[in-house]
Amino acid sequence: MNKIAATLGSSVLGVGVCFAFIWLSQALGISVRFPSPGGEDDFSLRALYFFFGVFPAFLLLGAWIGHASFGSARKWISMWAGALTGAVLVFAATRLLQAQIELLSGDRSANSAVLVFYIAWVVSSALGAVVGRRLHSR
């Protein structure tokens, strides 16, 4: 029962981390702004990517971290630190590419860039968690 609770709690934290990154980047004014030549259609597609891709991925990432680190608070912290580091790296790299991102004029290229950003965010966070787990194991 405790392992299930830890897994569920960590999965909720994964969703919270996902939304916290978005909120913080908006609040601090450092969010990446992708062009939206398609208007409402772009928003709908990007929301679809987020709510059916990024959101469940962070839910699963959080659950995996909770399950894999059960019984070891240090491993849990190490894995979350790795996941957060991976996310920060993607946000920073995307921010550095802001000038090139602003040049995207077609709705297809801009939406593809958003999709690449979302995939890189999830993959780097997952890899960060794996690295955190490996570093803790040593």
PAGU-846235 format. One record per atom (N, C-alpha, C): residue in one letter; chain; atom name; x, y, z. Coordinates in steps of 0.05 Angstrom, whole numbers, plus 32768, in hexadecimal, padded with zeros to 4 digits. Example, Ala and Ser with C-alpha at 12.3 -4.5 7.8 and 13.67 -1.06 7.14 Angstrom:
['a','A','N',[8108,7F8E,809C]]
['a','A','CA',[80F6,7FA6,809C]]
['a','A','C',[8108,7FBE,809C]]
['s','A','N',[8101,7FD3,808E]]
['s','A','CA',[8111,7FEB,808F]]
['s','A','C',[8102,8001,809D]]
END
This chain:
['m','A','N',[8010,7FE8,8000]]
['m','A','CA',[8000,8000,8000]]
['m','A','C',[8011,8019,8000]]
['n','A','N',[8027,8019,800F]]
['n','A','CA',[8038,8031,8010]]
['n','A','C',[8045,8036,7FF5]]
['k','A','N',[804D,8021,7FE7]]
['k','A','CA',[805A,8024,7FCD]]
['k','A','C',[8046,8030,7FB9]]
['i','A','N',[802D,8028,7FBB]]
['i','A','CA',[8018,8033,7FA9]]
['i','A','C',[8014,8051,7FAF]]
['a','A','N',[8013,8057,7FC9]]
['a','A','CA',[800F,8073,7FD1]]
['a','A','C',[8027,8084,7FC8]]
['a','A','N',[803F,807A,7FCB]]
['a','A','CA',[8057,8089,7FC2]]
['a','A','C',[8057,808D,7FA4]]
['t','A','N',[804F,8078,7F95]]
['t','A','CA',[804E,807A,7F78]]
['t','A','C',[8039,808F,7F6F]]
['l','A','N',[8021,808D,7F7B]]
['l','A','CA',[800C,80A0,7F75]]
['l','A','C',[8013,80BD,7F7D]]
['g','A','N',[801F,80C0,7F94]]
['g','A','CA',[8027,80DB,7F9D]]
['g','A','C',[803C,80E7,7F8B]]
['s','A','N',[804F,80D6,7F83]]
['s','A','CA',[8064,80E0,7F71]]
['s','A','C',[8059,80E6,7F55]]
['s','A','N',[8045,80D7,7F4D]]
['s','A','CA',[8039,80DD,7F32]]
['s','A','C',[802B,80F8,7F33]]
['v','A','N',[801D,80FE,7F49]]
['v','A','CA',[8010,8118,7F4C]]
['v','A','C',[8025,812E,7F4C]]
['l','A','N',[803B,8128,7F5A]]
['l','A','CA',[8051,813C,7F5A]]
['l','A','C',[805C,8140,7F3D]]
['g','A','N',[805D,812B,7F2D]]
['g','A','CA',[8066,812E,7F11]]
['g','A','C',[8055,8141,7F02]]
['v','A','N',[803B,813F,7F06]]
['v','A','CA',[8028,8152,7EF8]]
['v','A','C',[802D,816E,7F03]]
['g','A','N',[8031,8170,7F1D]]
['g','A','CA',[8036,818A,7F2A]]
['g','A','C',[804F,8197,7F1F]]
['v','A','N',[8064,8187,7F1C]]
['v','A','CA',[807D,8191,7F12]]
['v','A','C',[807A,819B,7EF5]]
['c','A','N',[806B,818D,7EE6]]
['c','A','CA',[8065,8195,7ECA]]
['c','A','C',[8058,81B1,7EC9]]
['f','A','N',[8043,81B3,7ED9]]
['f','A','CA',[8034,81CD,7ED9]]
['f','A','C',[8045,81E3,7EE6]]
['a','A','N',[8055,81DC,7EFA]]
['a','A','CA',[8066,81F0,7F08]]
['a','A','C',[807A,81FB,7EF4]]
['f','A','N',[8085,81EB,7EE3]]
['f','A','CA',[8099,81F5,7ECF]]
['f','A','C',[808B,8209,7EBD]]
['i','A','N',[8074,8202,7EB4]]
['i','A','CA',[8066,8215,7EA2]]
['i','A','C',[805F,822F,7EB0]]
['w','A','N',[8054,822C,7EC8]]
['w','A','CA',[804C,8244,7ED7]]
['w','A','C',[8064,8255,7EDD]]
['l','A','N',[807A,8249,7EE7]]
['l','A','CA',[8092,8259,7EED]]
['l','A','C',[809E,8267,7ED5]]
['s','A','N',[809F,8258,7EBE]]
['s','A','CA',[80AA,8265,7EA6]]
['s','A','C',[8099,827D,7E9D]]
['q','A','N',[807F,827A,7EA0]]
['q','A','CA',[806D,8290,7E9A]]
['q','A','C',[8070,82A7,7EAE]]
['a','A','N',[8070,82A1,7EC7]]
['a','A','CA',[8071,82B5,7EDC]]
['a','A','C',[808C,82C4,7EDB]]
['l','A','N',[80A1,82B7,7ED5]]
['l','A','CA',[80BB,82C4,7ED4]]
['l','A','C',[80C1,82D1,7EB9]]
['g','A','N',[80AF,82CD,7EA6]]
['g','A','CA',[80B3,82D9,7E8B]]
['g','A','C',[80C9,82CC,7E7B]]
['i','A','N',[80CF,82B3,7E81]]
['i','A','CA',[80E4,82A5,7E72]]
['i','A','C',[80DA,828F,7E61]]
['s','A','N',[80BF,828E,7E5D]]
['s','A','CA',[80B4,8278,7E4D]]
['s','A','C',[80BB,827D,7E30]]
['v','A','N',[80BC,8267,7E21]]
['v','A','CA',[80C2,8269,7E05]]
['v','A','C',[80A7,826E,7DF7]]
['r','A','N',[80A8,8281,7DE4]]
['r','A','CA',[8090,8288,7DD6]]
['r','A','C',[8092,827D,7DB9]]
['f','A','N',[8082,826A,7DB3]]
['f','A','CA',[8082,825F,7D98]]
['f','A','C',[806D,826E,7D87]]
['p','A','N',[8074,8275,7D6F]]
['p','A','CA',[8061,8283,7D5E]]
['p','A','C',[8048,8273,7D5A]]
['s','A','N',[8032,8281,7D56]]
['s','A','CA',[8018,8273,7D53]]
['s','A','C',[8009,827F,7D3B]]
['p','A','N',[8013,827A,7D22]]
['p','A','CA',[8005,8286,7D0B]]
['p','A','C',[7FEA,827A,7D06]]
['g','A','N',[7FE4,8262,7D12]]
['g','A','CA',[7FCB,8255,7D0D]]
['g','A','C',[7FB5,825D,7D22]]
['g','A','N',[7FBD,826D,7D35]]
['g','A','CA',[7FAA,8277,7D49]]
['g','A','C',[7F9E,8261,7D5A]]
['e','A','N',[7F83,825F,7D5B]]
['e','A','CA',[7F75,824C,7D6C]]
['e','A','C',[7F7C,822F,7D65]]
['d','A','N',[7F80,822A,7D4B]]
['d','A','CA',[7F87,820E,7D43]]
['d','A','C',[7FA2,8206,7D4F]]
['d','A','N',[7FB5,8218,7D50]]
['d','A','CA',[7FCF,8212,7D5C]]
['d','A','C',[7FCB,820D,7D7A]]
['f','A','N',[7FBC,821D,7D87]]
['f','A','CA',[7FB7,8219,7DA3]]
['f','A','C',[7FAB,81FE,7DA9]]
['s','A','N',[7F97,81F6,7D99]]
['s','A','CA',[7F8A,81DC,7D9D]]
['s','A','C',[7F9D,81C5,7D99]]
['l','A','N',[7FAE,81C7,7D85]]
['l','A','CA',[7FC1,81B2,7D80]]
['l','A','C',[7FD6,81B0,7D96]]
['r','A','N',[7FDF,81C7,7D9F]]
['r','A','CA',[7FF4,81C8,7DB4]]
['r','A','C',[7FE8,81BE,7DCF]]
['a','A','N',[7FCF,81C5,7DD4]]
['a','A','CA',[7FC2,81BB,7DEC]]
['a','A','C',[7FBF,819D,7DEB]]
['l','A','N',[7FB8,8193,7DD3]]
['l','A','CA',[7FB6,8176,7DCF]]
['l','A','C',[7FD1,8168,7DD5]]
['y','A','N',[7FE7,8173,7DCA]]
['y','A','CA',[8002,8169,7DD0]]
['y','A','C',[8007,8168,7DEE]]
['f','A','N',[8000,817E,7DFB]]
['f','A','CA',[8007,8181,7E17]]
['f','A','C',[7FF6,816E,7E28]]
['f','A','N',[7FDC,816F,7E25]]
['f','A','CA',[7FCA,8160,7E37]]
['f','A','C',[7FCA,8142,7E32]]
['f','A','N',[7FD1,813A,7E19]]
['f','A','CA',[7FD1,811D,7E13]]
['f','A','C',[7FEE,8113,7E0F]]
['g','A','N',[8002,8123,7E13]]
['g','A','CA',[801D,811B,7E10]]
['g','A','C',[802E,8121,7E28]]
['v','A','N',[8032,813B,7E2D]]
['v','A','CA',[8044,8144,7E42]]
['v','A','C',[8038,813E,7E5E]]
['f','A','N',[801F,8144,7E61]]
['f','A','CA',[8011,8140,7E7B]]
['f','A','C',[8012,8122,7E83]]
['p','A','N',[800A,810F,7E73]]
['p','A','CA',[800B,80F3,7E7B]]
['p','A','C',[8028,80EA,7E7E]]
['a','A','N',[803A,80F5,7E6E]]
['a','A','CA',[8057,80EC,7E71]]
['a','A','C',[8062,80F4,7E8C]]
['f','A','N',[805B,810C,7E96]]
['f','A','CA',[8065,8114,7EB0]]
['f','A','C',[8056,8105,7EC6]]
['l','A','N',[803E,80FD,7EC2]]
['l','A','CA',[802F,80ED,7ED5]]
['l','A','C',[803D,80D2,7ED7]]
['l','A','N',[8044,80C6,7EC0]]
['l','A','CA',[8053,80AC,7EC1]]
['l','A','C',[806F,80AF,7ECB]]
['l','A','N',[807C,80C5,7EC5]]
['l','A','CA',[8097,80C9,7ECF]]
['l','A','C',[8097,80CB,7EED]]
['g','A','N',[8084,80DA,7EF8]]
['g','A','CA',[8082,80DC,7F15]]
['g','A','C',[807C,80C1,7F22]]
['a','A','N',[806A,80B2,7F15]]
['a','A','CA',[8063,8097,7F20]]
['a','A','C',[807C,8085,7F20]]
['w','A','N',[808B,8086,7F0A]]
['w','A','CA',[80A3,8075,7F08]]
['w','A','C',[80B8,807D,7F1D]]
['i','A','N',[80BB,8097,7F21]]
['i','A','CA',[80CE,80A0,7F36]]
['i','A','C',[80C5,8097,7F51]]
['g','A','N',[80AB,8099,7F57]]
['g','A','CA',[80A1,8090,7F71]]
['g','A','C',[80A5,8072,7F75]]
['h','A','N',[80A0,8063,7F60]]
['h','A','CA',[80A2,8046,7F61]]
['h','A','C',[80C0,803D,7F64]]
['a','A','N',[80D0,8049,7F53]]
['a','A','CA',[80ED,8041,7F52]]
['a','A','C',[80FC,804A,7F6A]]
['s','A','N',[80F3,805F,7F77]]
['s','A','CA',[8102,8069,7F8E]]
['s','A','C',[80F5,8062,7FA9]]
['f','A','N',[80E1,8051,7FA9]]
['f','A','CA',[80D3,804B,7FC1]]
['f','A','C',[80E6,8041,7FD7]]
['g','A','N',[80E4,804D,7FEE]]
['g','A','CA',[80F4,8045,8005]]
['g','A','C',[810E,8054,8007]]
['s','A','N',[8114,8065,7FF4]]
['s','A','CA',[812D,8075,7FF5]]
['s','A','C',[8127,8092,7FEE]]
['a','A','N',[8125,80A2,8002]]
['a','A','CA',[8120,80BF,7FFE]]
['a','A','C',[8136,80CC,7FEE]]
['r','A','N',[814F,80C3,7FF2]]
['r','A','CA',[8165,80CF,7FE3]]
['r','A','C',[8163,80C8,7FC5]]
['k','A','N',[815C,80B0,7FBF]]
['k','A','CA',[8159,80A8,7FA3]]
['k','A','C',[8142,80B8,7F97]]
['w','A','N',[812C,80BB,7FA5]]
['w','A','CA',[8115,80CB,7F9C]]
['w','A','C',[811E,80E7,7F95]]
['i','A','N',[812C,80F4,7FA8]]
['i','A','CA',[8136,810F,7FA4]]
['i','A','C',[8149,8110,7F8C]]
['s','A','N',[815B,80FD,7F8B]]
['s','A','CA',[816E,80FC,7F75]]
['s','A','C',[8161,80F9,7F5A]]
['m','A','N',[814C,80E9,7F58]]
['m','A','CA',[813E,80E5,7F3F]]
['m','A','C',[812E,80FE,7F37]]
['w','A','N',[8121,810A,7F4B]]
['w','A','CA',[8113,8123,7F45]]
['w','A','C',[8126,813A,7F3D]]
['a','A','N',[813D,813B,7F4A]]
['a','A','CA',[8151,814F,7F43]]
['a','A','C',[815A,814B,7F27]]
['g','A','N',[815E,8132,7F1F]]
['g','A','CA',[8166,812D,7F03]]
['g','A','C',[8150,8134,7EEF]]
['a','A','N',[8137,812E,7EF6]]
['a','A','CA',[8121,8135,7EE4]]
['a','A','C',[811F,8154,7EE1]]
['l','A','N',[8121,8162,7EF7]]
['l','A','CA',[8120,817F,7EF7]]
['l','A','C',[8137,818B,7EE7]]
['t','A','N',[814F,8180,7EEB]]
['t','A','CA',[8166,8189,7EDC]]
['t','A','C',[8162,8185,7EBE]]
['g','A','N',[8158,816E,7EB6]]
['g','A','CA',[8153,8169,7E9A]]
['g','A','C',[813F,817D,7E8E]]
['a','A','N',[812A,8183,7E9D]]
['a','A','CA',[8116,8197,7E94]]
['a','A','C',[8122,81B3,7E92]]
['v','A','N',[8132,81BA,7EA5]]
['v','A','CA',[813F,81D5,7EA5]]
['v','A','C',[8151,81D8,7E8C]]
['l','A','N',[815F,81C2,7E86]]
['l','A','CA',[8171,81C3,7E6F]]
['l','A','C',[8162,81C7,7E55]]
['v','A','N',[814B,81BA,7E52]]
['v','A','CA',[813B,81BE,7E3A]]
['v','A','C',[812F,81DA,7E39]]
['f','A','N',[8125,81E3,7E4F]]
['f','A','CA',[8119,81FE,7E4F]]
['f','A','C',[812F,8213,7E49]]
['a','A','N',[8147,820F,7E54]]
['a','A','CA',[815D,8222,7E4E]]
['a','A','C',[8166,8221,7E31]]
['a','A','N',[8169,8209,7E26]]
['a','A','CA',[8171,8206,7E0A]]
['a','A','C',[815C,8212,7DF8]]
['t','A','N',[8143,820E,7DFE]]
['t','A','CA',[812D,8219,7DEE]]
['t','A','C',[812D,8238,7DF0]]
['r','A','N',[8132,8241,7E07]]
['r','A','CA',[8134,825F,7E0B]]
['r','A','C',[814B,826B,7DFB]]
['l','A','N',[8161,825C,7DF9]]
['l','A','CA',[8178,8266,7DE9]]
['l','A','C',[8171,8266,7DCB]]
['l','A','N',[815F,8255,7DC3]]
['l','A','CA',[8157,8253,7DA7]]
['l','A','C',[813F,8265,7DA1]]
['q','A','N',[8138,8277,7DB3]]
['q','A','CA',[8120,8288,7DAF]]
['q','A','C',[8121,8298,7D95]]
['a','A','N',[8138,82A2,7D8E]]
['a','A','CA',[813A,82B2,7D76]]
['a','A','C',[8133,82A2,7D5D]]
['q','A','N',[813C,8289,7D5C]]
['q','A','CA',[8137,8278,7D45]]
['q','A','C',[8119,826F,7D46]]
['i','A','N',[810F,826A,7D5E]]
['i','A','CA',[80F3,8261,7D60]]
['i','A','C',[80E0,8277,7D56]]
['e','A','N',[80E7,8290,7D5B]]
['e','A','CA',[80D5,82A6,7D53]]
['e','A','C',[80D4,82A9,7D34]]
['l','A','N',[80E8,829D,7D26]]
['l','A','CA',[80E9,829F,7D09]]
['l','A','C',[80D7,828A,7CFC]]
['l','A','N',[80CC,8277,7D0B]]
['l','A','CA',[80BA,8263,7D00]]
['l','A','C',[80A0,8271,7CF7]]
['s','A','N',[809B,8270,7CDD]]
['s','A','CA',[8084,827F,7CD3]]
['s','A','C',[806C,826D,7CCC]]
['g','A','N',[8070,8254,7CC7]]
['g','A','CA',[805A,8243,7CC0]]
['g','A','C',[804E,8236,7CD9]]
['d','A','N',[8034,8231,7CD8]]
['d','A','CA',[8028,8225,7CF0]]
['d','A','C',[8031,8208,7CF4]]
['r','A','N',[8037,81FB,7CDE]]
['r','A','CA',[8041,81DF,7CE0]]
['r','A','C',[805D,81DE,7CED]]
['s','A','N',[806F,81F0,7CE5]]
['s','A','CA',[808A,81F0,7CF0]]
['s','A','C',[8089,81F9,7D0D]]
['a','A','N',[8078,820C,7D14]]
['a','A','CA',[8077,8215,7D30]]
['a','A','C',[806B,81FF,7D42]]
['n','A','N',[8057,81F1,7D38]]
['n','A','CA',[804B,81DC,7D48]]
['n','A','C',[805E,81C4,7D4A]]
['s','A','N',[806E,81BF,7D36]]
['s','A','CA',[8082,81AA,7D37]]
['s','A','C',[8097,81B2,7D4C]]
['a','A','N',[809E,81CB,7D4D]]
['a','A','CA',[80B2,81D4,7D61]]
['a','A','C',[80A7,81D0,7D7D]]
['v','A','N',[808E,81D6,7D81]]
['v','A','CA',[8081,81D2,7D9B]]
['v','A','C',[8082,81B4,7DA2]]
['l','A','N',[807C,81A3,7D8F]]
['l','A','CA',[807C,8186,7D94]]
['l','A','C',[8098,817D,7D9B]]
['v','A','N',[80AC,8187,7D8D]]
['v','A','CA',[80C8,817F,7D93]]
['v','A','C',[80CF,8189,7DAF]]
['f','A','N',[80C7,81A1,7DB6]]
['f','A','CA',[80CC,81AB,7DD1]]
['f','A','C',[80BF,8199,7DE6]]
['y','A','N',[80A6,8192,7DE3]]
['y','A','CA',[8099,8181,7DF6]]
['y','A','C',[80A7,8166,7DF8]]
['i','A','N',[80AE,815A,7DE2]]
['i','A','CA',[80BC,8140,7DE3]]
['i','A','C',[80D7,8142,7DF1]]
['a','A','N',[80E6,8157,7DEA]]
['a','A','CA',[8100,815B,7DF7]]
['a','A','C',[80FC,8160,7E15]]
['w','A','N',[80E8,816E,7E1D]]
['w','A','CA',[80E3,8173,7E3A]]
['w','A','C',[80DE,8159,7E48]]
['v','A','N',[80CD,8148,7E3D]]
['v','A','CA',[80C6,812E,7E4A]]
['v','A','C',[80DF,811C,7E4B]]
['v','A','N',[80EC,8119,7E34]]
['v','A','CA',[8103,8107,7E32]]
['v','A','C',[811A,8110,7E44]]
['s','A','N',[8120,8129,7E44]]
['s','A','CA',[8136,8133,7E55]]
['s','A','C',[812F,8130,7E73]]
['s','A','N',[8116,8134,7E7A]]
['s','A','CA',[810E,812F,7E96]]
['s','A','C',[8111,8112,7E9D]]
['a','A','N',[8108,8100,7E8C]]
['a','A','CA',[810A,80E4,7E91]]
['a','A','C',[8128,80DB,7E93]]
['l','A','N',[8138,80E5,7E80]]
['l','A','CA',[8155,80DE,7E81]]
['l','A','C',[8162,80E9,7E9A]]
['g','A','N',[815A,8101,7EA2]]
['g','A','CA',[8164,810D,7EBB]]
['g','A','C',[815E,80FB,7ED3]]
['a','A','N',[8145,80F0,7ED3]]
['a','A','CA',[813D,80DF,7EE9]]
['a','A','C',[814E,80C5,7EE9]]
['v','A','N',[8153,80BA,7ED1]]
['v','A','CA',[8164,80A2,7ECE]]
['v','A','C',[8180,80A8,7ED8]]
['v','A','N',[818B,80BE,7ED0]]
['v','A','CA',[81A6,80C6,7ED9]]
['v','A','C',[81A6,80CA,7EF7]]
['g','A','N',[8192,80D7,7F02]]
['g','A','CA',[8190,80DA,7F1F]]
['g','A','C',[818F,80BF,7F2E]]
['r','A','N',[8181,80AC,7F22]]
['r','A','CA',[817F,8092,7F2E]]
['r','A','C',[819A,8084,7F2D]]
['r','A','N',[81A8,8086,7F16]]
['r','A','CA',[81C2,8079,7F13]]
['r','A','C',[81D7,8085,7F26]]
['l','A','N',[81D6,809F,7F28]]
['l','A','CA',[81EA,80AD,7F39]]
['l','A','C',[81E5,80A6,7F56]]
['h','A','N',[81CC,80A2,7F5E]]
['h','A','CA',[81C6,809B,7F79]]
['h','A','C',[81CE,807E,7F7F]]
['s','A','N',[81CD,806D,7F6B]]
['s','A','CA',[81D4,8050,7F6F]]
['s','A','C',[81F2,804C,7F74]]
['r','A','N',[8202,805F,7F6D]]
['r','A','CA',[821F,805C,7F71]]
['r','A','C',[8227,8061,7F8D]]
END
